[in-house]
Amino acid sequence: IQELLRVMRTIDDRIVHELNTTIPTASFVGKVDPGQTCKELYQSLMDAHTNRERIIKNCISQTSTIVKTLKEEREKAHEDAALLKQLRKEQTKLKLMQSELNVEEVVNDRSWKV
């Protein structure tokens, strides 16, 4: 998931470049509609933010369900080391996804400030 998010954040990482190539120089003003181009860039950025947030929240939801199920199983089988290991693994994944949501907020804020 982190690799997918990294690829999906390319537009945010390149926002300054995108703005520089979107807004035409004086020699290209007549050839490009800057309003439409900026509108398309804005929509692309909004779509990217929405999609990433949806993916992260979906992962959090799925992982939370798994953690809940494993906790219930753990209560029934106290001595199951494999179950405990799986529970810890899923809890770590859940914390990672929750931190990705915080990272997403920072990335989004940074992009809009440019």
C-alpha positions as CSV (number, residue, x, y, z in Angstrom):
1,I,0.0,0.0,0.0
2,Q,2.8,2.4,0.8
3,E,4.2,2.0,-2.7
4,L,0.8,2.6,-4.2
5,L,0.4,5.8,-2.2
6,R,3.9,6.9,-3.2
7,V,3.0,6.6,-6.8
8,M,-0.4,8.3,-6.3
9,R,1.4,11.2,-4.5
10,T,3.4,12.0,-7.6
11,I,1.1,14.9,-8.6
12,D,1.6,16.5,-5.1
13,D,5.3,16.0,-5.3
14,R,5.4,17.7,-8.7
15,I,2.9,20.4,-8.0
16,V,5.3,23.3,-8.5
17,H,6.4,21.8,-11.8
18,E,2.8,21.2,-12.8
19,L,1.9,24.8,-12.0
20,N,4.9,26.1,-14.0
21,T,3.9,24.1,-17.0
22,T,0.2,24.8,-16.7
23,I,0.4,28.6,-16.7
24,P,1.5,29.7,-20.1
25,T,4.3,32.2,-20.7
26,A,3.6,35.4,-22.7
27,S,4.4,33.7,-26.0
28,F,1.8,30.9,-25.4
29,V,-1.0,32.9,-23.9
30,G,-3.1,32.8,-27.1
31,K,-2.5,29.1,-27.7
32,V,-3.5,27.8,-24.3
33,D,-6.6,28.6,-22.1
34,P,-4.9,29.1,-18.7
35,G,-8.3,29.1,-16.9
36,Q,-9.3,25.7,-18.3
37,T,-5.8,24.3,-17.8
38,C,-5.8,25.4,-14.2
39,K,-9.2,24.0,-13.7
40,E,-8.1,20.6,-15.0
41,L,-5.0,20.7,-12.7
42,Y,-7.2,21.6,-9.7
43,Q,-9.6,18.7,-10.6
44,S,-6.8,16.3,-10.9
45,L,-5.4,17.3,-7.6
46,M,-8.8,17.0,-5.9
47,D,-9.4,13.6,-7.5
48,A,-5.9,12.4,-6.3
49,H,-6.6,13.5,-2.8
50,T,-10.0,12.0,-2.6
51,N,-8.9,8.7,-4.1
52,R,-5.9,8.4,-1.7
53,E,-8.0,9.2,1.3
54,R,-10.6,6.7,0.3
55,I,-8.0,4.0,-0.2
56,I,-6.4,4.7,3.2
57,K,-9.7,4.8,5.0
58,N,-10.8,1.5,3.4
59,C,-7.6,-0.1,4.5
60,I,-8.1,1.2,8.0
61,S,-11.6,-0.2,8.1
62,Q,-10.6,-3.6,6.8
63,T,-7.6,-3.9,9.2
64,S,-9.7,-2.7,12.1
65,T,-12.2,-5.5,11.4
66,I,-9.4,-8.0,11.3
67,V,-7.9,-6.7,14.6
68,K,-11.3,-6.9,16.2
69,T,-11.8,-10.5,15.0
70,L,-8.4,-11.5,16.2
71,K,-8.9,-9.9,19.6
72,E,-12.1,-11.9,20.0
73,E,-10.3,-15.1,19.0
74,R,-7.5,-14.3,21.4
75,E,-10.0,-14.0,24.3
76,K,-11.1,-17.6,23.5
77,A,-7.6,-19.0,23.0
78,H,-5.3,-17.3,25.5
79,E,-2.2,-19.5,24.9
80,D,-2.2,-19.4,21.1
81,A,1.2,-17.8,20.2
82,A,0.6,-17.7,16.5
83,L,-2.7,-15.9,17.0
84,L,-1.0,-13.4,19.2
85,K,1.7,-12.8,16.6
86,Q,-0.9,-12.3,13.9
87,L,-2.8,-9.9,16.1
88,R,0.4,-7.8,16.8
89,K,1.1,-7.8,13.0
90,E,-2.4,-6.5,12.2
91,Q,-2.2,-3.9,15.0
92,T,1.1,-2.6,13.6
93,K,-0.5,-2.4,10.1
94,L,-3.4,-0.5,11.5
95,K,-1.1,2.0,13.2
96,L,0.8,2.4,10.0
97,M,-2.4,3.1,8.0
98,Q,-3.6,5.6,10.6
99,S,-0.2,7.4,10.4
100,E,-0.6,7.4,6.6
101,L,-3.8,9.3,7.0
102,N,-1.9,11.9,9.0
103,V,0.8,12.0,6.3
104,E,-1.9,12.4,3.7
105,E,-3.2,15.5,5.5
106,V,0.2,17.0,5.5
107,V,0.8,16.3,1.8
108,N,-2.6,17.8,0.9
109,D,-2.0,20.9,3.0
110,R,1.4,21.4,1.4
111,S,0.0,21.0,-2.1
112,W,-2.7,23.6,-1.5
113,K,-0.2,26.1,-0.1
114,V,1.9,26.1,-3.2
